[in-house]
Amino acid sequence: MKKLPLGIQTFKKIRDKNENYLYVDKTEIAKNLIERGTYYFLSRPRRFGKSLFLDTLKEIFEGNRELFKGLHIYDTWDWSVTYPVIKFSFGAGVLKDKKD
């Protein structure tokens, strides 16, 4: 039986065959959002997969094709083109004072 990927925020770890995690393919949705090319505001409660979805987009843009084998986007994306990705994480920051 596949394990639920609770708390896993990286697409690479979920797709690792040694980990045996359950993954629901959302790459068709990701591709549709990318192709529409507009602005998006991801407003979901905590633990709803926002970080995992953004990491999935990062892996797509960086051209990591092998991670997507067996998923919708594998045969429909142009993997010969890659894009630079800048990632900011505010999760580890600690604000101690207003001056910080």
LUMMARKOL-356997 format. One record per residue: residue in three letters; x, y, z of N, C-alpha, C in turn; residue number from 0. Coordinates in nm, 3 decimals, padded with zeros to 5 digits. Example, Ala and Ser with C-alpha at 12.3 -4.5 7.8 and 13.67 -1.06 7.14 Angstrom:
<rs>
@aa=ALA	n.x=01.319	n.y=-00.569	n.z=00.780	ca.x=01.230	ca.y=-00.450	ca.z=00.780	c.x=01.320	c.y=-00.330	c.z=00.780	i=0
@aa=SER	n.x=01.285	n.y=-00.225	n.z=00.708	ca.x=01.367	ca.y=-00.106	ca.z=00.714	c.x=01.290	c.y=00.003	c.z=00.787	i=1
</rs>
This chain:
<rs>
@aa=MET	n.x=00.084	n.y=-00.118	n.z=00.000	ca.x=00.000	ca.y=00.000	ca.z=00.000	c.x=00.089	c.y=00.124	c.z=00.000	i=0
@aa=LYS	n.x=00.051	n.y=00.221	n.z=-00.080	ca.x=00.129	ca.y=00.345	ca.z=-00.089	c.x=00.105	c.y=00.431	c.z=00.035	i=1
@aa=LYS	n.x=00.212	n.y=00.504	n.z=00.073	ca.x=00.205	ca.y=00.592	ca.z=00.190	c.x=00.150	c.y=00.728	c.z=00.149	i=2
@aa=LEU	n.x=00.080	n.y=00.794	n.z=00.241	ca.x=00.035	ca.y=00.931	ca.z=00.218	c.x=00.152	c.y=01.025	c.z=00.244	i=3
@aa=PRO	n.x=00.176	n.y=01.120	n.z=00.155	ca.x=00.292	ca.y=01.209	ca.z=00.171	c.x=00.264	c.y=01.328	c.z=00.263	i=4
@aa=LEU	n.x=00.231	n.y=01.300	n.z=00.387	ca.x=00.198	ca.y=01.407	ca.z=00.482	c.x=00.322	c.y=01.489	c.z=00.515	i=5
@aa=GLY	n.x=00.313	n.y=01.620	n.z=00.496	ca.x=00.422	ca.y=01.710	ca.z=00.528	c.x=00.534	c.y=01.715	c.z=00.425	i=6
@aa=ILE	n.x=00.524	n.y=01.640	n.z=00.316	ca.x=00.628	ca.y=01.640	ca.z=00.212	c.x=00.602	c.y=01.758	c.z=00.119	i=7
@aa=GLN	n.x=00.703	n.y=01.842	n.z=00.100	ca.x=00.684	ca.y=01.963	ca.z=00.019	c.x=00.766	c.y=01.962	c.z=-00.109	i=8
@aa=THR	n.x=00.837	n.y=01.853	n.z=-00.137	ca.x=00.917	ca.y=01.849	ca.z=-00.259	c.x=00.865	c.y=01.741	c.z=-00.352	i=9
@aa=PHE	n.x=00.845	n.y=01.779	n.z=-00.476	ca.x=00.795	ca.y=01.688	ca.z=-00.578	c.x=00.891	c.y=01.572	c.z=-00.600	i=10
@aa=LYS	n.x=01.020	n.y=01.601	n.z=-00.597	ca.x=01.122	ca.y=01.499	ca.z=-00.620	c.x=01.111	c.y=01.386	c.z=-00.517	i=11
@aa=LYS	n.x=01.088	n.y=01.420	n.z=-00.390	ca.x=01.078	ca.y=01.318	ca.z=-00.286	c.x=00.951	c.y=01.234	c.z=-00.303	i=12
@aa=ILE	n.x=00.842	n.y=01.297	n.z=-00.339	ca.x=00.717	ca.y=01.222	ca.z=-00.358	c.x=00.729	c.y=01.125	c.z=-00.475	i=13
@aa=ARG	n.x=00.798	n.y=01.166	n.z=-00.580	ca.x=00.812	ca.y=01.081	ca.z=-00.699	c.x=00.924	c.y=00.977	c.z=-00.686	i=14
@aa=ASP	n.x=01.001	n.y=00.982	n.z=-00.579	ca.x=01.108	ca.y=00.884	ca.z=-00.557	c.x=01.047	c.y=00.745	c.z=-00.542	i=15
@aa=LYS	n.x=01.087	n.y=00.653	n.z=-00.628	ca.x=01.030	ca.y=00.518	ca.z=-00.628	c.x=01.058	c.y=00.443	c.z=-00.497	i=16
@aa=ASN	n.x=01.167	n.y=00.475	n.z=-00.430	ca.x=01.201	ca.y=00.408	ca.z=-00.304	c.x=01.108	c.y=00.450	c.z=-00.190	i=17
@aa=GLU	n.x=01.047	n.y=00.567	n.z=-00.202	ca.x=00.960	ca.y=00.618	ca.z=-00.095	c.x=00.818	c.y=00.561	c.z=-00.104	i=18
@aa=ASN	n.x=00.770	n.y=00.528	n.z=-00.224	ca.x=00.639	ca.y=00.467	ca.z=-00.245	c.x=00.523	c.y=00.554	c.z=-00.192	i=19
@aa=TYR	n.x=00.526	n.y=00.683	n.z=-00.228	ca.x=00.420	ca.y=00.774	ca.z=-00.187	c.x=00.308	c.y=00.777	c.z=-00.290	i=20
@aa=LEU	n.x=00.187	n.y=00.801	n.z=-00.242	ca.x=00.071	ca.y=00.821	ca.z=-00.328	c.x=00.077	c.y=00.963	c.z=-00.385	i=21
@aa=TYR	n.x=00.056	n.y=00.977	n.z=-00.514	ca.x=00.054	ca.y=01.110	ca.z=-00.577	c.x=-00.062	c.y=01.118	c.z=-00.674	i=22
@aa=VAL	n.x=-00.145	n.y=01.220	n.z=-00.658	ca.x=-00.256	ca.y=01.246	ca.z=-00.750	c.x=-00.204	c.y=01.343	c.z=-00.857	i=23
@aa=ASP	n.x=-00.209	n.y=01.301	n.z=-00.982	ca.x=-00.152	ca.y=01.378	ca.z=-01.093	c.x=-00.230	c.y=01.508	c.z=-01.116	i=24
@aa=LYS	n.x=-00.165	n.y=01.620	n.z=-01.088	ca.x=-00.225	ca.y=01.752	ca.z=-01.112	c.x=-00.149	c.y=01.826	c.z=-01.221	i=25
@aa=THR	n.x=-00.068	n.y=01.753	n.z=-01.299	ca.x=00.015	ca.y=01.821	ca.z=-01.399	c.x=-00.066	c.y=01.875	c.z=-01.516	i=26
@aa=GLU	n.x=-00.182	n.y=01.819	n.z=-01.543	ca.x=-00.267	ca.y=01.876	ca.z=-01.648	c.x=-00.315	c.y=02.015	c.z=-01.606	i=27
@aa=ILE	n.x=-00.352	n.y=02.028	n.z=-01.480	ca.x=-00.394	ca.y=02.158	ca.z=-01.426	c.x=-00.277	c.y=02.256	c.z=-01.430	i=28
@aa=ALA	n.x=-00.159	n.y=02.209	n.z=-01.390	ca.x=-00.040	ca.y=02.295	ca.z=-01.391	c.x=-00.011	c.y=02.344	c.z=-01.533	i=29
@aa=LYS	n.x=-00.019	n.y=02.255	n.z=-01.629	ca.x=00.007	ca.y=02.293	ca.z=-01.769	c.x=-00.095	c.y=02.396	c.z=-01.817	i=30
@aa=ASN	n.x=-00.221	n.y=02.378	n.z=-01.782	ca.x=-00.324	ca.y=02.475	ca.z=-01.821	c.x=-00.297	c.y=02.613	c.z=-01.760	i=31
@aa=LEU	n.x=-00.256	n.y=02.616	n.z=-01.633	ca.x=-00.224	ca.y=02.743	ca.z=-01.569	c.x=-00.105	c.y=02.810	c.z=-01.636	i=32
@aa=ILE	n.x=-00.003	n.y=02.732	n.z=-01.668	ca.x=00.117	ca.y=02.786	ca.z=-01.734	c.x=00.080	c.y=02.843	c.z=-01.871	i=33
@aa=GLU	n.x=00.001	n.y=02.771	n.z=-01.947	ca.x=-00.033	ca.y=02.815	ca.z=-02.083	c.x=-00.121	c.y=02.939	c.z=-02.086	i=34
@aa=ARG	n.x=-00.201	n.y=02.959	n.z=-01.984	ca.x=-00.286	ca.y=03.079	ca.z=-01.979	c.x=-00.203	c.y=03.203	c.z=-01.950	i=35
@aa=GLY	n.x=-00.091	n.y=03.186	n.z=-01.882	ca.x=00.006	ca.y=03.292	ca.z=-01.863	c.x=-00.044	c.y=03.421	c.z=-01.805	i=36
@aa=THR	n.x=-00.110	n.y=03.416	n.z=-01.694	ca.x=-00.155	ca.y=03.537	ca.z=-01.627	c.x=-00.108	c.y=03.532	c.z=-01.482	i=37
@aa=TYR	n.x=-00.159	n.y=03.620	n.z=-01.398	ca.x=-00.119	ca.y=03.624	ca.z=-01.258	c.x=-00.212	c.y=03.536	c.z=-01.175	i=38
@aa=TYR	n.x=-00.154	n.y=03.473	n.z=-01.073	ca.x=-00.233	ca.y=03.387	ca.z=-00.986	c.x=-00.202	c.y=03.418	c.z=-00.841	i=39
@aa=PHE	n.x=-00.304	n.y=03.411	n.z=-00.758	ca.x=-00.289	ca.y=03.427	ca.z=-00.614	c.x=-00.333	c.y=03.295	c.z=-00.552	i=40
@aa=LEU	n.x=-00.241	n.y=03.225	n.z=-00.489	ca.x=-00.273	ca.y=03.096	ca.z=-00.427	c.x=-00.316	c.y=03.118	c.z=-00.283	i=41
@aa=SER	n.x=-00.443	n.y=03.119	n.z=-00.262	ca.x=-00.498	ca.y=03.141	ca.z=-00.129	c.x=-00.567	c.y=03.014	c.z=-00.082	i=42
@aa=ARG	n.x=-00.498	n.y=02.937	n.z=-00.004	ca.x=-00.553	ca.y=02.813	ca.z=00.052	c.x=-00.510	c.y=02.805	c.z=00.198	i=43
@aa=PRO	n.x=-00.582	n.y=02.731	n.z=00.279	ca.x=-00.540	ca.y=02.715	ca.z=00.419	c.x=-00.405	c.y=02.643	c.z=00.430	i=44
@aa=ARG	n.x=-00.350	n.y=02.645	n.z=00.547	ca.x=-00.225	ca.y=02.574	ca.z=00.573	c.x=-00.242	c.y=02.426	c.z=00.541	i=45
@aa=ARG	n.x=-00.133	n.y=02.365	n.z=00.495	ca.x=-00.126	ca.y=02.220	ca.z=00.468	c.x=-00.215	c.y=02.177	c.z=00.351	i=46
@aa=PHE	n.x=-00.244	n.y=02.267	n.z=00.258	ca.x=-00.328	ca.y=02.233	ca.z=00.142	c.x=-00.248	c.y=02.208	c.z=00.015	i=47
@aa=GLY	n.x=-00.115	n.y=02.199	n.z=00.025	ca.x=-00.034	ca.y=02.163	ca.z=-00.089	c.x=00.018	c.y=02.278	c.z=-00.174	i=48
@aa=LYS	n.x=00.016	n.y=02.400	n.z=-00.121	ca.x=00.065	ca.y=02.514	ca.z=-00.199	c.x=00.214	c.y=02.499	c.z=-00.230	i=49
@aa=SER	n.x=00.293	n.y=02.466	n.z=-00.130	ca.x=00.438	ca.y=02.451	ca.z=-00.150	c.x=00.470	c.y=02.337	c.z=-00.244	i=50
@aa=LEU	n.x=00.399	n.y=02.226	n.z=-00.231	ca.x=00.421	ca.y=02.113	ca.z=-00.321	c.x=00.386	c.y=02.150	c.z=-00.465	i=51
@aa=PHE	n.x=00.278	n.y=02.222	n.z=-00.484	ca.x=00.239	ca.y=02.263	ca.z=-00.619	c.x=00.344	c.y=02.355	c.z=-00.680	i=52
@aa=LEU	n.x=00.394	n.y=02.451	n.z=-00.602	ca.x=00.496	ca.y=02.541	ca.z=-00.653	c.x=00.626	c.y=02.466	c.z=-00.683	i=53
@aa=ASP	n.x=00.659	n.y=02.367	n.z=-00.601	ca.x=00.778	ca.y=02.286	ca.z=-00.627	c.x=00.759	c.y=02.203	c.z=-00.754	i=54
@aa=THR	n.x=00.637	n.y=02.158	n.z=-00.778	ca.x=00.607	ca.y=02.085	ca.z=-00.903	c.x=00.630	c.y=02.177	c.z=-01.023	i=55
@aa=LEU	n.x=00.584	n.y=02.301	n.z=-01.015	ca.x=00.608	ca.y=02.397	ca.z=-01.123	c.x=00.757	c.y=02.421	c.z=-01.142	i=56
@aa=LYS	n.x=00.831	n.y=02.430	n.z=-01.033	ca.x=00.977	ca.y=02.450	ca.z=-01.041	c.x=01.043	c.y=02.336	c.z=-01.117	i=57
@aa=GLU	n.x=01.004	n.y=02.213	n.z=-01.086	ca.x=01.062	ca.y=02.096	ca.z=-01.153	c.x=01.026	c.y=02.095	c.z=-01.303	i=58
@aa=ILE	n.x=00.905	n.y=02.138	n.z=-01.335	ca.x=00.865	ca.y=02.147	ca.z=-01.476	c.x=00.953	c.y=02.250	c.z=-01.548	i=59
@aa=PHE	n.x=00.964	n.y=02.370	n.z=-01.491	ca.x=01.041	ca.y=02.476	ca.z=-01.556	c.x=01.190	c.y=02.444	c.z=-01.566	i=60
@aa=GLU	n.x=01.242	n.y=02.368	n.z=-01.470	ca.x=01.384	ca.y=02.331	ca.z=-01.475	c.x=01.409	c.y=02.214	c.z=-01.570	i=61
@aa=GLY	n.x=01.302	n.y=02.156	n.z=-01.623	ca.x=01.315	ca.y=02.051	ca.z=-01.724	c.x=01.349	c.y=01.914	c.z=-01.671	i=62
@aa=ASN	n.x=01.310	n.y=01.883	n.z=-01.549	ca.x=01.339	ca.y=01.753	ca.z=-01.488	c.x=01.238	c.y=01.649	c.z=-01.534	i=63
@aa=ARG	n.x=01.248	n.y=01.613	n.z=-01.660	ca.x=01.150	ca.y=01.527	ca.z=-01.728	c.x=01.129	c.y=01.392	c.z=-01.659	i=64
@aa=GLU	n.x=01.235	n.y=01.328	n.z=-01.613	ca.x=01.223	ca.y=01.193	ca.z=-01.558	c.x=01.131	c.y=01.187	c.z=-01.436	i=65
@aa=LEU	n.x=01.119	n.y=01.296	n.z=-01.363	ca.x=01.029	ca.y=01.299	ca.z=-01.247	c.x=00.882	c.y=01.286	c.z=-01.288	i=66
@aa=PHE	n.x=00.852	n.y=01.316	n.z=-01.413	ca.x=00.714	ca.y=01.322	ca.z=-01.459	c.x=00.673	c.y=01.201	c.z=-01.543	i=67
@aa=LYS	n.x=00.758	n.y=01.100	n.z=-01.547	ca.x=00.727	ca.y=00.979	ca.z=-01.624	c.x=00.597	c.y=00.918	c.z=-01.571	i=68
@aa=GLY	n.x=00.504	n.y=00.891	n.z=-01.662	ca.x=00.375	ca.y=00.834	ca.z=-01.625	c.x=00.268	c.y=00.937	c.z=-01.591	i=69
@aa=LEU	n.x=00.304	n.y=01.065	n.z=-01.593	ca.x=00.208	ca.y=01.171	ca.z=-01.563	c.x=00.164	c.y=01.241	c.z=-01.692	i=70
@aa=HIS	n.x=00.056	n.y=01.314	n.z=-01.684	ca.x=-00.003	ca.y=01.379	ca.z=-01.802	c.x=00.098	c.y=01.466	c.z=-01.878	i=71
@aa=ILE	n.x=00.175	n.y=01.543	n.z=-01.806	ca.x=00.262	ca.y=01.643	ca.z=-01.871	c.x=00.383	c.y=01.581	c.z=-01.940	i=72
@aa=TYR	n.x=00.416	n.y=01.458	n.z=-01.909	ca.x=00.538	ca.y=01.394	ca.z=-01.961	c.x=00.546	c.y=01.400	c.z=-02.113	i=73
@aa=ASP	n.x=00.439	n.y=01.367	n.z=-02.182	ca.x=00.439	ca.y=01.365	ca.z=-02.328	c.x=00.388	c.y=01.493	c.z=-02.393	i=74
@aa=THR	n.x=00.341	n.y=01.588	n.z=-02.313	ca.x=00.280	ca.y=01.708	ca.z=-02.371	c.x=00.363	c.y=01.835	c.z=-02.350	i=75
@aa=TRP	n.x=00.470	n.y=01.828	n.z=-02.275	ca.x=00.553	ca.y=01.946	ca.z=-02.245	c.x=00.679	c.y=01.943	c.z=-02.330	i=76
@aa=ASP	n.x=00.727	n.y=02.061	n.z=-02.371	ca.x=00.852	ca.y=02.072	ca.z=-02.446	c.x=00.968	c.y=02.076	c.z=-02.347	i=77
@aa=TRP	n.x=01.027	n.y=01.960	n.z=-02.321	ca.x=01.133	ca.y=01.947	ca.z=-02.221	c.x=01.267	c.y=02.003	c.z=-02.268	i=78
@aa=SER	n.x=01.278	n.y=02.038	n.z=-02.395	ca.x=01.404	ca.y=02.093	ca.z=-02.446	c.x=01.424	c.y=02.238	c.z=-02.403	i=79
@aa=VAL	n.x=01.317	n.y=02.302	n.z=-02.356	ca.x=01.324	ca.y=02.441	ca.z=-02.312	c.x=01.316	c.y=02.444	c.z=-02.160	i=80
@aa=THR	n.x=01.414	n.y=02.510	n.z=-02.097	ca.x=01.411	ca.y=02.525	ca.z=-01.952	c.x=01.406	c.y=02.673	c.z=-01.917	i=81
@aa=TYR	n.x=01.365	n.y=02.701	n.z=-01.796	ca.x=01.351	ca.y=02.838	ca.z=-01.750	c.x=01.419	c.y=02.852	c.z=-01.614	i=82
@aa=PRO	n.x=01.482	n.y=02.968	n.z=-01.588	ca.x=01.542	ca.y=02.988	ca.z=-01.455	c.x=01.432	c.y=03.003	c.z=-01.350	i=83
@aa=VAL	n.x=01.458	n.y=02.950	n.z=-01.232	ca.x=01.360	ca.y=02.956	ca.z=-01.123	c.x=01.427	c.y=03.019	c.z=-01.002	i=84
@aa=ILE	n.x=01.363	n.y=03.119	n.z=-00.946	ca.x=01.409	ca.y=03.181	ca.z=-00.822	c.x=01.308	c.y=03.143	c.z=-00.714	i=85
@aa=LYS	n.x=01.359	n.y=03.085	n.z=-00.606	ca.x=01.269	ca.y=03.037	ca.z=-00.501	c.x=01.295	c.y=03.112	c.z=-00.370	i=86
@aa=PHE	n.x=01.189	n.y=03.169	n.z=-00.314	ca.x=01.196	ca.y=03.235	ca.z=-00.185	c.x=01.116	c.y=03.151	c.z=-00.086	i=87
@aa=SER	n.x=01.170	n.y=03.134	n.z=00.033	ca.x=01.096	ca.y=03.063	ca.z=00.137	c.x=01.087	c.y=03.153	c.z=00.260	i=88
@aa=PHE	n.x=00.965	n.y=03.180	n.z=00.301	ca.x=00.944	ca.y=03.260	ca.z=00.421	c.x=00.912	c.y=03.171	c.z=00.541	i=89
@aa=GLY	n.x=00.910	n.y=03.041	n.z=00.520	ca.x=00.874	ca.y=02.947	ca.z=00.625	c.x=00.974	c.y=02.938	c.z=00.737	i=90
@aa=ALA	n.x=01.102	n.y=02.961	n.z=00.711	ca.x=01.205	ca.y=02.946	ca.z=00.812	c.x=01.236	c.y=03.077	c.z=00.884	i=91
@aa=GLY	n.x=01.178	n.y=03.186	n.z=00.838	ca.x=01.208	ca.y=03.316	ca.z=00.898	c.x=01.141	c.y=03.334	c.z=01.032	i=92
@aa=VAL	n.x=01.212	n.y=03.402	n.z=01.122	ca.x=01.158	ca.y=03.430	ca.z=01.254	c.x=01.168	c.y=03.581	c.z=01.277	i=93
@aa=LEU	n.x=01.057	n.y=03.644	n.z=01.299	ca.x=01.054	ca.y=03.787	ca.z=01.326	c.x=01.045	c.y=03.805	c.z=01.477	i=94
@aa=LYS	n.x=01.149	n.y=03.865	n.z=01.535	ca.x=01.153	ca.y=03.883	ca.z=01.680	c.x=01.106	c.y=04.021	c.z=01.722	i=95
@aa=ASP	n.x=01.123	n.y=04.117	n.z=01.632	ca.x=01.092	ca.y=04.255	ca.z=01.665	c.x=01.044	c.y=04.326	c.z=01.539	i=96
@aa=LYS	n.x=00.965	n.y=04.428	n.z=01.553	ca.x=00.917	ca.y=04.504	ca.z=01.437	c.x=01.033	c.y=04.562	c.z=01.357	i=97
@aa=LYS	n.x=01.144	n.y=04.593	n.z=01.423	ca.x=01.260	ca.y=04.651	ca.z=01.356	c.x=01.330	c.y=04.551	c.z=01.266	i=98
@aa=ASP	n.x=01.314	n.y=04.423	n.z=01.293	ca.x=01.378	ca.y=04.319	ca.z=01.212	c.x=01.315	c.y=04.316	c.z=01.077	i=99
</rs>
